[in-house]
Amino acid sequence: MASNSSMSLQVEDSKNTGGVKARRVIAYIVLVAISILCLFWFYVLFINSTRSHAEMTAGFQAFPQFKDLRFIKQFITNFSNLMAGTLPIWNGLLNSFIIAGSCALLSTYFSTMTAYAIHAYEFKAKKAVFTFILMVMMIPTQVTALGFVNMIGKMGLMDTFIPLIVPSIAAPATFFYMKQYMDSTLPLAIVEAARIDGSGEVRTFNTIVLPMMKPAIAVQAIFTFVQNWNNYFTPALVIKTNNKKTLPILIAQLRSADWLKFDMGQVYVMIAFSIFPVIVVYLFLSKFIVQGIALGSVKG
């Protein structure tokens, strides 16, 4: 009897092991397929940035032209033509950096501070405030665009960076993520201990809470930076001066050029030029992304 039961257990264990291996293989296949689909468009961008406008008009090409390093020469030609044009490319790069970097800094800091206030303090309107912030998160930007433009026009802030940077302080989505992260990683006992030791609220937040929130801050900094770097809608409404325009606006202008000046090679080079800084920011902060998302999505 004992031998029969042990044999049945071994059979069940082997079946379970085989099922786990099969699920793991399927999971890897799905992940590889999704990765290929995600990276394919970057590959197409690279290929098209090394081709001329006439070559792209002739049809799609799956591989770069390695003969005589033609793909490098054509890329340099496209980049030189882009820089020789009338668009202020370097100004656009600097403007996008200023706006996206400032928004990422302000959004993460003040959203973390707001989440800390909701998490650490008890007051009567706590649930109402939390619900109100979540309701604001549901309002699309396009709905309030007309009133926003009218307001900044009356304030004399049109054609400045202020309307693009200051509103990022109020970021409901970032606040909600930070609040969920705090619920799982920030015990109130630590805050109480700091208060007993005589630490002020601002000092406690800056020296204790912020370091503990570093993974979540890195994740939201990446998301906020990318969102504002790629933002076309609001800057197109606010910015009018050519030297103050961001890269997405300049890309749209390059694409809308008349057919005599239109060059797809320049368009693809400029898109690659605009994506490169985002990749650099991601590489610097990516080590926090898995940890931040995993902990922020689980409420303790």
C-alpha positions in Angstrom: 0.0 0.0 0.0 2.8 2.4 0.9 4.7 1.7 -2.3 1.5 2.3 -4.4 0.8 5.6 -2.6 4.4 6.7 -3.1 4.3 5.8 -6.8 1.0 7.8 -7.2 2.6 10.8 -5.5 5.6 10.6 -7.8 3.3 10.5 -10.8 1.4 13.5 -9.6 4.6 15.4 -8.9 5.9 14.6 -12.4 2.6 15.8 -13.9 2.7 19.0 -11.9 6.3 19.6 -12.9 5.5 19.0 -16.5 2.5 21.4 -16.3 4.7 24.1 -14.7 7.3 23.7 -17.4 4.7 23.8 -20.2 3.2 27.0 -18.7 6.6 28.5 -18.4 7.5 27.8 -22.0 4.2 29.3 -23.2 4.8 32.4 -21.0 8.3 32.8 -22.5 6.9 32.4 -26.1 4.2 35.0 -25.5 6.7 37.4 -23.9 9.2 37.0 -26.7 6.4 37.6 -29.3 5.2 40.8 -27.5 8.8 42.0 -27.2 9.3 41.5 -30.9 6.1 43.4 -31.7 7.2 46.3 -29.4 10.7 46.5 -30.8 9.7 46.0 -34.5 8.6 49.7 -34.8 11.9 50.9 -33.5 13.6 48.7 -36.1 11.5 50.2 -38.8 12.4 53.7 -37.5 16.1 52.8 -37.7 15.8 51.4 -41.2 13.8 54.3 -42.6 16.1 56.9 -41.0 19.0 55.4 -43.2 17.0 55.7 -46.4 16.3 58.5 -48.8 12.9 59.9 -49.6 12.9 58.3 -53.0 13.8 54.9 -51.6 11.0 55.0 -49.1 8.6 56.0 -51.8 9.6 52.9 -53.8 8.5 50.6 -50.9 9.4 49.0 -47.6 12.8 47.6 -47.1 13.5 45.0 -44.3 17.3 45.4 -44.1 19.6 48.4 -44.3 21.9 48.8 -47.3 25.2 47.5 -46.0 27.0 47.8 -49.4 29.7 50.5 -49.1 28.1 51.4 -45.7 25.4 53.3 -47.7 23.0 53.2 -44.7 25.5 55.3 -42.6 26.1 57.7 -45.4 22.4 58.2 -46.0 21.7 58.7 -42.3 24.4 61.4 -42.1 22.9 63.0 -45.2 19.4 63.0 -43.7 20.7 64.4 -40.5 22.7 67.1 -42.3 19.7 68.1 -44.3 17.6 68.3 -41.2 20.1 70.5 -39.4 20.5 72.7 -42.5 16.7 73.5 -42.5 14.9 76.4 -41.0 13.5 74.5 -37.9 15.3 75.2 -34.6 16.0 71.6 -33.7 18.4 72.2 -30.8 16.1 74.8 -29.3 13.3 72.3 -29.6 15.4 69.7 -27.8 16.3 72.1 -25.0 12.7 73.3 -24.7 11.4 69.7 -24.4 14.0 68.9 -21.8 13.1 71.9 -19.7 9.3 71.2 -19.8 9.5 67.4 -19.4 12.2 67.5 -16.7 10.4 70.2 -14.7 7.1 68.4 -15.0 8.6 65.2 -13.8 10.3 66.8 -10.8 7.3 68.9 -9.7 4.7 66.1 -10.4 6.5 63.4 -8.4 7.5 65.7 -5.5 4.1 67.3 -4.9 2.1 64.2 -5.7 4.2 62.3 -3.1 3.6 65.1 -0.6 -0.1 65.0 -1.2 -0.2 61.2 -0.9 1.8 61.5 2.4 -0.8 63.9 3.7 -3.7 61.6 2.9 -1.8 58.6 4.2 -0.3 59.9 7.5 -2.9 62.4 8.8 -6.4 61.8 10.0 -9.0 64.5 9.4 -12.7 64.7 8.7 -12.7 65.3 5.0 -10.0 62.7 4.3 -12.2 60.3 2.3 -14.0 63.2 0.5 -10.6 64.7 -0.6 -9.4 61.4 -1.8 -12.6 60.8 -3.8 -12.5 64.3 -5.3 -8.9 63.8 -6.5 -9.9 60.5 -8.2 -12.8 62.3 -9.8 -10.5 64.9 -11.2 -8.4 62.1 -12.7 -11.3 61.1 -14.9 -11.7 64.5 -16.6 -9.9 64.5 -20.1 -7.5 67.3 -20.8 -9.4 68.1 -24.0 -12.6 69.0 -22.1 -10.9 71.8 -20.2 -8.6 73.0 -23.0 -10.8 76.0 -24.1 -11.2 77.3 -20.6 -7.5 76.7 -19.9 -6.4 78.7 -22.9 -8.8 81.6 -22.1 -7.6 81.7 -18.5 -3.8 81.8 -19.3 -4.6 84.4 -22.1 -6.2 86.7 -19.5 -3.2 86.1 -17.2 -0.7 87.0 -19.9 0.9 83.6 -19.9 0.5 82.7 -23.5 3.7 81.7 -25.4 5.5 80.9 -22.1 6.5 77.6 -20.4 4.7 78.4 -17.2 1.2 77.0 -18.3 3.0 73.8 -19.4 5.0 73.2 -16.2 3.0 74.6 -13.2 -0.2 72.5 -13.7 1.9 69.3 -13.5 1.9 69.9 -9.7 -1.7 68.6 -9.6 -1.3 65.1 -11.1 -4.1 62.9 -9.8 -2.8 59.7 -11.5 0.6 60.1 -9.9 -0.9 60.9 -6.6 -3.1 57.7 -6.7 0.0 55.5 -7.6 2.0 57.1 -4.7 -0.9 56.6 -2.3 -1.1 52.9 -3.2 2.6 52.5 -2.9 2.6 54.1 0.6 -0.1 51.8 1.8 2.1 48.8 1.1 5.6 50.2 2.0 5.3 53.1 4.5 4.3 52.0 8.0 3.0 54.9 10.1 5.1 53.6 13.0 8.2 55.1 11.3 6.5 58.5 11.0 5.5 58.4 14.7 9.0 57.4 15.7 10.4 60.4 13.8 7.9 62.7 15.5 8.8 61.4 18.9 12.5 62.0 18.1 11.6 65.7 17.4 11.8 65.6 13.7 9.6 68.2 12.0 7.0 67.3 9.3 9.0 68.7 6.4 12.2 67.1 7.6 10.4 63.8 8.1 9.0 63.9 4.6 12.3 64.9 2.9 14.7 62.7 4.8 12.6 59.6 5.6 9.6 59.3 3.4 11.2 60.4 0.1 14.1 57.9 0.3 11.6 55.1 1.0 9.5 56.1 -2.0 12.5 56.2 -4.4 11.4 53.3 -6.6 7.9 54.7 -7.0 9.3 58.2 -7.7 11.6 56.8 -10.4 8.7 54.9 -12.1 6.4 58.0 -12.1 9.3 60.3 -13.1 9.8 58.1 -16.2 6.1 58.1 -17.0 5.7 61.8 -16.5 8.8 62.7 -18.4 7.8 60.6 -21.4 4.2 61.9 -21.3 5.3 65.5 -21.3 8.1 64.9 -23.8 5.6 63.5 -26.3 2.9 66.0 -25.5 1.7 67.8 -28.6 -1.8 69.0 -27.7 -1.2 71.6 -24.9 2.1 73.1 -26.2 0.5 73.5 -29.7 -2.2 75.6 -28.0 0.1 77.7 -25.9 3.4 78.1 -27.7 3.5 80.4 -30.8 7.2 81.5 -31.1 9.3 79.2 -33.2 12.3 79.2 -30.9 10.0 78.1 -27.9 8.4 75.2 -29.7 9.0 71.6 -28.5 10.1 68.6 -30.6 6.6 67.2 -31.2 5.5 70.5 -32.7 8.6 70.7 -34.9 8.0 67.1 -36.1 4.4 68.0 -37.0 5.7 71.1 -38.9 8.2 69.0 -40.7 5.6 66.5 -41.7 3.2 69.2 -42.9 5.8 70.8 -45.3 4.6 71.2 -48.9 5.4 68.4 -51.3 8.4 70.1 -52.9 10.2 70.3 -49.5 8.8 67.2 -47.9 11.5 64.6 -47.1 10.6 61.4 -45.2 14.2 60.8 -44.5 14.4 64.0 -42.4 11.1 63.1 -40.7 12.4 59.7 -39.6 15.7 61.1 -38.5 14.0 63.7 -36.4 11.7 61.1 -34.8 14.8 59.1 -33.9 16.4 62.3 -32.6 13.5 62.9 -30.3 13.3 59.3 -29.0 16.9 59.0 -28.0 16.7 61.2 -24.8 13.7 59.2 -23.6 15.7 56.0 -24.0 18.6 57.5 -22.0 16.3 58.6 -19.2 14.7 55.1 -19.1 18.1 53.4 -19.0 19.1 55.5 -16.0 15.9 54.8 -14.0 14.9 51.4 -15.3 16.4 49.5 -12.4 13.6 50.9 -10.2 10.7 50.1 -12.5 10.0 46.5 -11.7 10.4 47.0 -8.0 8.2 50.1 -8.1 5.4 48.7 -10.1 5.4 45.4 -8.2 5.1 47.1 -4.8 2.9 49.9 -5.9 0.3 47.5 -7.3 -0.1 45.5 -4.1 -1.8 47.0 -1.1 -0.4 45.7 2.1 
